Amino acid sequence: MNSIITYTKPILYFFMYWLLIFSFQRILFFSYHFNEIPKNTGLLSCLMVFLYSIRLDLSTIAFLAPLYIIIKSIQISYSTRWLNILLKSLIYTYVFLVSFIHSGEVIAYYEWGHKLTSRVFMHLAMPDEVVRTADGSSIFHFTLLLLIELSVAFLLLRKVKSIIDSPSHEKPTTLFPYLKSIATIFVGLPICLILARGGVQQIPINIDAAYFSKHQILNDVSVNSCYFFGNSFVLYNKSDASEHLPKITPQAAQLEINRLFAFDREHENNFISATRPNIVIILLEGWSANAMGSINPCKTATPNFDNLAKEGVLFTKIYATNTTSEIGNTSIFAGYPSVPETAISLYPEKHRKLPTINEKLQKKGYSTHYLFSGDLKYGNIKGFLMEHHFDELEDESDFPKGLKRGKLNYFDQDLYALLFKKISVTKSPFLHCAFTGSTHSPYDYPLLNKKTFSGEEDNYLNSMVYADKCLGDFISKSKKTSWYKNTIFVVVSDHGHASPGINSPFETAFFNIPMLIFGEPIINEYRGKKINKIGSQADLAATLLHQLHMDSEEFLYSKDLMSPNAQEFAFYSTIRGYGYINPLGNIRYNFDAKKFISSDELTKQGKFSTQKESEACFYAFFKHFEHLDAK
């Protein structure tokens, strides 16, 4: 009996140790993100996190345990210096990695609003961007959290010394102790396998085993951080999105897609008077429509944009296709939707088959230029733009020497100054594109003497105030030039952002972004007009090209928002799922929860119709993405 306890006690303590560590990490998470928990969440719901997390925690520990069981079982029978060092190295590595992952998740949650996913691997591939994006406060709190977690982990290890320490005994004189070690290994490893898959049921455990609440933040805390991170690594190498395709036939999906996207592209709702105007596209980094008074009822962070909206056509119900810049760029220029878990910009063999706005304009004699205030290699944006033949690409390396800059980008004021200089020496007709950066974390706004906003998302909102002023100053300066009279400006955001009351990338409102077309060539009857038709940033291509009297048939998934014949809807993909919006309401599907979640009280007919359309879109988009390189 004593010998059984000798071999099993350290292993049991190993499991108990990590259960305590994971619970402590959840308490830390709650302490940092307490204000983000919905006000109507009771104490019982928060405590339920610790109950529903147990299965995934045990599964996670079961993945950590095999190496430990092998080494520890041998150490108990035959303790040597190198075995002791090996076991300590293993435990210390586990402690550091687990603490590092969770500390990073707590800090990243402020910006991302979700757990660390495959997206983090794209950031880690560019460590210089990670360093530049993180502000001093984030680095401090990450370091503080890491030190706290490491301190608690090592303190707890001292309390349960048998996890690491070897029993004092003499070298065995018989084979019996070794046989007990082998028996422990052969019994322990199958148990780990069973725990890792969550039991002996047919379908292994998944993240949804920890889901229990209607509040996503509670589900996020319940899901083990290391398990999710490991799962993300698998997804990063091979997405499982295909496994979540709806049960719909290709024929049925195509019929629905034809109904949604095949429309008569001829109409007379034209608002641009010039035949070959210059085009300036300004991509706004992460501007949320939920902070803009011209689009939503709120305290506006963008008075200059709101005034410009009175001079052009403002689209108020536009939604981003995803939550990242590389996907925003491909959707805007190629009119292409997004699919979950990946970005088409990372697949040159696929995206080079797509048409883009700049290529269409080049065929009409336009020169094309793209300017970014940061590093274009992020998400292979530069590769995408190069493969689609922009005449000139410039990023941070092309800015004048000696300029002060933010941590991640040059300030918007300097971006617009360089853009203005470039436009002034460019022969018409031209397409100039500029991608801003000051509204990206860590939110640089050097011109503000006094903050306009305080409280929730105040740094982001104040950066919008600064970015809006820079936009207003650029347009005011442009109005004094000769080229302004024949220039159309397109202002559109690359993706949404958390704003007061809307801080989750699982909410449809999170994706609401601005899109404005203005300039002197806008005919008078359309100036100040608001278009409330539901659409996405991918619809800019067809909408703009029609106004320029160019065909857009190649842009299969881009709708002309001015056409009375086009359906009213938008599709987006989000973390582990996708969403769909139409006039009946909105609905999203979560891969891990394996269910649709409706944000509105839809009628039965409306809910059925919306679900059918969203399933058809996801199926068609994914299949098209899957086979695009074969064309």
N, C-alpha and C positions, 0 to 999 in steps of 0.2 A: 504493500500500500504506500509506504513512504517513498519507494522508488518511483511510483506513478506520479505522486505529488511533485517529486523533484523534477521530473521531465515536463509536466504539464503546467505547473505553477508559473514559470516565466512566460510561457506562451499566453496563458490567460491574462497575466498582468500586461503583456504587450497589447492585447486587444483592449483592455480596460484603460490603459494609458492613452491610447489614441482616441478612444471615445471621449475621454475627459478633455483632451486637447481640442478636438473638433467642437465640443460644447463651449469651451472657453472662447474659441474663435468666433462663434456665433454671438456670444455676449459682447465681444469687441465690436462686431459689425453693428449690432443694435445700438451700441453707445455712440458710434460715429454717424449712423444714418437714422437716428431716432426721429428727427423732424420729417423724414420722408415717409414714415409709416402713416397711412390714412388715419384721420382723427377718430373715425368710428370703429377702429380696431381695438378690441378688448384685450385685457391681459391674458385671458384664456387662449385666444388665437395666437398670441406671441409664444405662449408656453407650448402650444401644439407643435410648433416648429421643432422642438427638441424630441418630440415623440415620433413625428413623421420622418425625421432625418435618420433614425437608427438603422434602417435597412441599407440605405446607401452608404452610411458610415461603415457598417460592417463589411459591405462589399469592397469599399475602398481599402480598409485594413487588410482584407483578404488578399488584395493585390500586393500589398506591402509585405505580407507575412512570409511567403514561401522561402525567400532567401534567409530571412531571420530564423525560421524554424530549422532549416538545414544546418546553419552555422551554430545555432544555440544547442541543438541536439548533440552535435559532435563535441562542442565545448564542455557540456555537462559530463560527458564520459572521458574526454581527453583534453584537458585544458593546457594550451600552449600560449606562449607570448604572441605569436602571430595570429592565432585564432582570436585572442582577446582584442588585438588591434583591429582585426578585420571586422569584428562584431561592433566595436565602438564606432568605427568609420562608417559602417552601414547605418547605424542608428543616428549618428550625427548628420549624415547626408540627408536622411529622411526628415529629420527635424528642420534642417535649414530649408530644404525644398518646400515642405508643407507650409512653413512660416512665410517664406518668400512669396509663394503663390497667393496665400490668403491676404497678406499685407498689400500686395499689388492689387488684388481684387477690391479691397475696401476703398482704396484711393481711386482706382479707375471707375468705380461705380458712380462717383460724382459726375464724371463727364459722360460715360457711356450709358448709365442707367441700367446696366445688365452685367452679368458675370463675365469673367474672362472667357472669350471664345476663340475660334480659329483666327479671328481678326488680329489677336495679339501677336501671332506668329509673323504676320506681315510687318507689324511695327518692329518686332525684335530683329527682323532682317535688316532694319535700318536703325541701328542703335543711336546714330547721331541725331535722328529725328526724335527718338524717345527722350534723350537728354534735353533737347531744345524745347520740346513741348512741355515738359514738366516745369512748373514754377517752383519757387523756393518753398512755398508752403506745402506743396505736394511732396517734395523731396523730404522735408522735415518730418511730416506726418508719416510718410512711408518708413523712414528710418526709425522713428519712434515706435511705430507699430511692430516693426521687425524686431527691434530690441526687446519690446515687451513680450512678444510671442516666444522669442528664443529664451528669454530669462525664465519665463514660466515653464517652458518645456524642459529646460535643463534642471530647474529646481525640482520639478516633479520626478525627473529621472533619479535624482538623489534620494527621493523618498521610496522609490521602488527599485532598489539597487539590483535585485535579482534579474531584471531585464537584461542588464549588461554584464554584471559581475559574474565570474565563474565560481562555482563551489570549490572550497579547498579540500582537496583529496590527493591521495597518492595515485601514481600511474596505475591503471587497471592491470591486474595480473592474469585475467581471464578474458574471453571473448564476450562474456555475458553483457557487460555494460555497452559494448559496441552494438550488440544485437538490439538492446533497448533503444539506442539512438536511431538505428535503422528503422525499427518499428514505429518510433515517434514520427519520423519523417514520412513513412508510408501511410500512416494514419492522418497526420496533420495536413499533408498536401491535398488529398481528396476533399477534406473538410473545407480547406481554403477555396478550392474550386467551386464547391457547392455554395459557399457564402458569397463568392465573387459574382456568381450568376444570380444570386438572390434566392436560391432554393432549388428544388428539383422539378419545378414546374416546366412546361414545355418551352415557354418563351422567357428568355433571361430578363433580369431586372433592367430597368431603364430609368432615366431621369424622372419620368412622370411618377415613379414610386414615391417621391418626396413631395409631390404636388398635393395640396389640400385646400388652398385658399383662393378666393377670388381676387386677392391682392397679390400682384406679381412679386412684390418685394419680399413677402413672407415665403413664397415658393423659392425665390432665389436664395434666401438665407437657409432654408431647409435643405436644399440640394448641396451635397458635399462639394466644397470648392475644388479639391484635388480630383475628385471623380469627374466633375464637369470639365476641368482643365485637361485631364487625360482624354476625355471624350472629344474635346475640341481638337486635340492633336490628331486623333483618328480622322475627324472630319476634315481637318486641314489637308491631310494627305489623300483622303478619299471621302467626298461628300456622300451622305446617305440620303440625299434629297430624292433620288429616284425611288427609294423604298416607300416614299410617302405620296407617290402619285395617286390621285383619286381613282376609284373604280369607274372609269369612263372609257368608252371605246374611242379609238382614234377618229372614227367617222363622226361620232356625236360631238366630240371636242371640236372638230373642224367646222361642223355646222354652226356651233355656237360662236366660234371665232369669226367665221364669215359674217354672221349676223352683227357682231360687235364692231368689226374693223372694215368690212367691205361696204363702203358707202359712196354715193355719188360725190366726187370731189369738186364738181363744178358748182359754183354759186356766185352771187354778186355782192356778198357782204365784204366789200373791200374798203380798207380804211387808209391805204397808203397811196398818195397821188403820184409820187415820182416813179419813173420806170426803172431806173437803175440807181437807187440811193446807196450811199455808203452805209455800212452796218457796223455798229459797235455793240458787242455782246459783253456784258459785265456779269461774271459769275460771282455771286455773293457767298462767301464762306459761312454756311450754317445759319443763314437768316431764317428766323421762324415767323410765320405770318401771325402767330399768336401774340407777338409783341409789337404789331404794326396797326396803328389806329385806322388806317385807310382800308384795312381788310377785316379786322375783328374789333369788337368793342373792348378796348383796353386802354390803359395809359400808354401812349405811343412812345416808342424809342426811336422813331424814324420820321421826324417832322419834314425833313427835306424830301424824302421819298414820297411822303403823303402829298406834298405840293406838286411834285413831278407827276403824280398819278392824275392830277387835274389836267395835264397837258397831253395825256395819251390814253391808251386802252389798258385797263387793269383787270387781270384775271384773278378773281378772288378765291376760287376753289380749286387751286392747283396743289397736287401732292407729289412729293419726291418719291422716286421708285425704290429708295433704300436709305441707308443712314451714313454712307461714306462718300468721300469726294470722287474717288475713281469711278464709282458707279454713276454718280451724278453727272460727271463729264460725258460718259458714254451715252447716257440716256438723253442728255441735251443735244449733243452733236449728231448722234446716230439714230435718235428716235427709238432707242431700243429699251425694252423693259428689263427689269432685273429678275434673277432667280435666286432663291436662298442659298447661302453657304459659299458663294463664289462671286467673282467679278469677271466679266468678259474681257476686261482690259488685260487680264493676266494670260489670255489665250490668243496670241497673235494669229494663229491659224484659223481662229473663228472670227475675230472682230474685223480682220482685213476684208472679209466678205461683205461687210455692212457698208452702206452708203453713209456719207456725212454731209452736213450743211455746207462746210467749207469746200468740199469737193464739187458740190453742185454749183456753188458760186464761182469757183475757179473756171469752170467751163464757160461761164458768162463773162470772163475777163477780169474777175476780181483778184486782187492780191490778198493774201491771207496771213495774219500774224496772231500769235498767242503769247501773252505775257503773264507770268506768275511771280508773286513776291516771295515764294519759298522754293523748295526743292521739288522739281517735277518728277523725280524718280518714284515718288510715293505711288504705290498701287499700279505701277507701270503706266501712269498717265502720259509720260513723255513718249513711251513706246507707242501707245495708241495714237497720239497726235502725229508722231513722225510717220507712222505707217499710213496715215490718212493725209499725208502730203501737205501739211501747213507749210507755207513758203518760209516762214521764220518762227522759231520757237525761242523764247527767252525766259529765264528764271532768275533766281537770286544771284547766280554767278555773273549776270550781265548788268546788274545795277552799278551805278557809279561808285567808285571807291570813296571811303571816308564817311558814308552815310551811317547815321545811327540806325539801329534796327532792333526789333523785338527779338525774343528768344527763338521763335520759330520762323518768322517772316520779317521782311521789311514792312514798315508801317504803310497803311493804306494811302496816306498823303503822298508818300514817295512813289508808290505804285502808280497813282493817277498822274503824278508829275511826269514820270517816264512815259506813260501811255500818251499823254497830251503831246509830248515832244515827238513821239513816234508818228502819231497821226498827222502832225503838222508838216511832216516831210514826206508823206505818202501820197502818191498820185491816186486820184479817184478812178474807178470805184474800188473800194477796199472793204475788207472784213478785218476789224481789229477785235481781239478778245482779251479780256483781262480778268484774272482770277484773284480775288482779294484774300486776305489772310488774318487781319487784325481781330476778327471775331472768333478765331480759333483759340482754344486754350493754349497758352496762359493769358489771353485777352489783353492785348496791348492797346492802350488808348492814351497816347502822350499829350494830346492837345486839351484834354479836359482838366479845367482848374477845379471844378466841383462836380462830384458825382450826382447824377440825376436820380439814380435808383439805389435803394438799399433793401436788404432782406434777401428773399429767395432769388437765386440766379442773378444777383446784383452785378457781379463782375462781367458776366456775359451781356447783360442788358446795357451796362455802361459802355462796353466795347461796341455795341450796336449804335449807341448815340454817337460815338466817335466816328465809326465807319460811315454812318449816315451823313455826318457833317462833311467828311471827305468827299463823298459822292456828290453832295450838293455843291461844294466848292468847285469840283471838276466840271460839273454841268454849267455852272455860272460862268466859268472861264471859257468853256467851249462855245457858249452862246455869242461870244464876241468875235469868233473866227468866221472866215468865209466858208469853210467846209461844213459848218453846223447846219446851214440851211438845207443841205441835201443829205442829211444823215439821220438814220433811224437807230435809236438806242433800244437794246433789249436788256432788261435787268431781271435776272432770275437766280434763285438760290440753288446751290448744289444739293443740299439736303436740309432737313429740319433740325431743331435743337430743343432741348428742354427749356421751358419757360414757366413762369409762375402758375401753378395748378396743373401743368401738363409736363410731367418730368419723366414719363416712361416711354421708351421706344416701342412699347406694345400698344400704345393708344393711337388711334387713327389721327387724332388732332395733332399729334407730334409731327406728322409728315406734311402738314399744311405749310406751304411756302409761297413767297411772292413771285409773280411774273408780270412784268410791265413792259409794254412797247410804246415808246413815245418819240417825239421829234417833230421838226418843222413839216416834214412830208405827211404827217397825220392830218387827214381832212377834218374840217371844223366840227362836223356833226358827230364825230367819234371822240373828240377830245373830252376827257373826263368821264368817258363811258366805262362802266363796270360790267364785265362778263362773268356771270355767276354759274357758268356751266362747269360741271365737274370734269376734271381732266388731270393729266400728270405732266411733269416736265418733259417726258418723252413726246408729248404732243406739240412741243414748240416747233419741231422740224416741219411737219405738214402745215401747221398754221402759218409760219413765217414764209415758207416757200410759196404758198398760194398767194399771199399778199404781194410777193415779188414776181408773180405770174410765171412760176416755174412748177413743173410737175413734181409730185411727191409719191408716185406709185411704188417706188422702190422701198419706201419707208413703211414696211408692212404693218408695224404696230404703232404708228403715229397717227393721231386723229387731228383733223382740222377743227379747231375749237370754234371757228366762225361759221362752220358749215351747219345749216339746219338739218342736214341729213346724217350727221355723225351722232353715234350713241353717247350718252352722258355717263361716264364711269372712270375710275382710276384703279389701277392695280399696283400694289407695292409688295416687296418682300422685306421681312424683318428677321430678327434673331430667331432661328428655328421655326420659320413659318412664313406665311404670306397673308396679305389682306386685300380687301376689295371694297370699294365705295361706289354706290350709285344713289339716285334720288330717294330710294326706299330706305336707305340706311347704310350701315357698314358692318362688315363681318371679317373675322380673321381666323386662320387655322394655325394651331400650334402642333408642331411635329411631336413634341414630347408628351403633351397632354392628350394628343390624338383626338382632338375635337374642335369644332367650330365654336367661337365665342363671339356673340353678337353684342354690339355696343348700343343697340337701339331696340325698342319694342316694335319689331317688324310684324306685319300681318303674316299669317301662315303662307299665303301666296307669295308675299314679298320676300320672306326669309328663304323659301324654297328657290325662288328665282335668283336671288342674290348668291346663294350657295352654289347653284348650278353654274352661274356665270364665273364665279371665282375658281371653281374646280376646273372648268374648261380653260380658263386663262393660264392657270398654273401648269396644267398638262401640256398645253400647246407651246407655251414659252419654254418649258423645260425640254421638251422634245426637239424644238427648233434649236435651242442652245446645244443640245447633245449632238445633233447631226450637222451643225453649221459648218464644221470644218470639212465635211464630206462633199460639200457642194462644189 
